[in-house]
Amino acid sequence: MTRQMPVVDYLVIDDGPPHLAGHRCDECGAVYLERRNACAACGARTFSPTRLPATGRIESFTIVHRGAPKHVGPFVSVLVRLADGTFVKANLVGVPPEADAVDFGVPVRLVTYAAGTDDDGTEAIAFGFTYDEPTAPAEG
Amino acid sequence: MSDDIWIIGTAMTPIRRHLDRDVLDLAVEASLGALDDAGVTMRDMQVMAVGSQFEPFTFGQDVQKQIGQTGIPLYNVHNACATGATAVRSVLMEIRAGEADMGLALGVEKMTGSSPPYRMTPPKAGKVFEPEGRDGHVLATEGVLGTGQMFGVFAQTGTDYARRHGGVGFEQFAKVAEKNHAHSTLNQLAQYQRPYSLDEIMNAEMLAYPNTLPMSCPTGDGAAAVVLVSDAKLRSLDPDVRRRAVKISAAVMTTDPYDPSGFAHPDVNTLTRNAADRAYEQAGIGPEDLDLVELHDCFATAELVHYDNLRLCAPGGAGEWIDRRAPWRDGELPVNVSGGLISKGHPIGATGVANLYEVATHLRGEAGDRQIEGARVGLTHVIGLGSVCVVHILERAAS
């Protein structure tokens, strides 16, 4: 089987269904995706791992044309507010890169796909979001 | 005598792709211009601050070696797009603390001839994935996990506003650029000086929806400087200097208070609102008292949301405000009559001083073709993404 790695360490792909994981402040509950030394909200210094929900809502979007990586082409960047209030930036996948295709009213859910392969044949697994409805296309 | 701080001299270079001039040429032109404008010399300066985002090490000392080495304290400042405004604040705080009674603040940037600073590195061929950085990324995440490019970030700020408030779409954002390009036709210091039609703006190259190329600030070179004095010092100066002096009625700097969204996407709204509210309180005035505003329109989407953040329009009403041309130079409250960053240009370190130059020049009644008649009070605003915000309120000397 092809070896796989997540594109960032807050994507967990080897513990059940792929999901995001954060660092939750032991004092105030603030959640961070990246490793932290202390909490920006309350200053506490200890954190515990926390599994994040797979669904959320789109807060904002843009469609990037200039400077988009050649192998990606124009893409939809979205800020997603997950069901627990954590914010994450990602691509909206499975929709055409057009403003009319972005619907703030439809919930989105996490999906994963292979974003690249290194010289050893290891796949980098990325996450994105797609519309959380039965009719939404599943491919990235 | 009061704690007031005054601008007695200011100058800026034209903003251009100055291919035949180096960064010191620009820095010197603005510095000496501001000193000459005030009728003072480097020997009168007791403190100096030099803002540049990209010049390394002790660049300010290099400037001193061109305009006068007098042994005074010097701050080299960089603070993203608020770099120039932070240099001004450094001088202002020295004067307010009683360490100096007169000082020079300079902002300068040379951006042409170098790589665009925000371009992300594409993934290299011939690589074995290894996690790097605090997020453990194994490849470049631009275009994979959304965008961090400036025009994309500010585009999302715009679509966030559009989601929360009615009457805002691509056209409203484009109208901001139409206005600023129209304004800059009167400003010989501006990098662009030609009008763009709304159609031309909306059909131009899309950088990141909804920001097209003419809705985005260009890369350019320029410098601006101000000479600041204490109230006590001002009283000892020549009547002509006092008559042209411009009072800094409010000087506020803010950074982001904690918000969970800010880690995924910069919030340029909250710190601007906090800065504006404190500035109005310091100056003892409200937005209704303003005669002109120079705000941080790095992209058209940014300008629109700041109408609301700076309390210039009704809450949620930024779309309607631009639709009825309120921020045009002949409207209710002229915004970015210089052309703004979109059209005047945005040499990063210079920007937070250049906006003081613009407003002070209007308050002195010396803005020529683009003068806002009878201007008495003006506001300047800059944002450095990351973020930092500086708001100044300026008032004409009582005559």
Interface residues (C-beta under 8 A of the other chain):
Chain A: M5 P6 V7 V8 D9 Y10 A30 V31 Y32 L33 E34 R35 A40 A41 E59 S60 F61 T62 I63 V64 H65 R66 G67 A68 P69 K70 V72 F75 S77 V78 L79 R81 G85 T86 F87 V88 K89 A90 N91 A99 F104 A115 G116 D118 D119 D120 T122 A124 A126 F127
Chain B: R119 M120 P122 P123 G126 K127 V128 F129 P131 R134 D135 G136 H137 V138 L139 A140 T141 E142 G143 V144 L145 G146 T147 Q149 F151 G152 A155 Q156 T157 T159 D160 R163 F170 E205 M206 L207 A208 Y209 P210 N211 Y258 P260 S261 F263 A264 H265
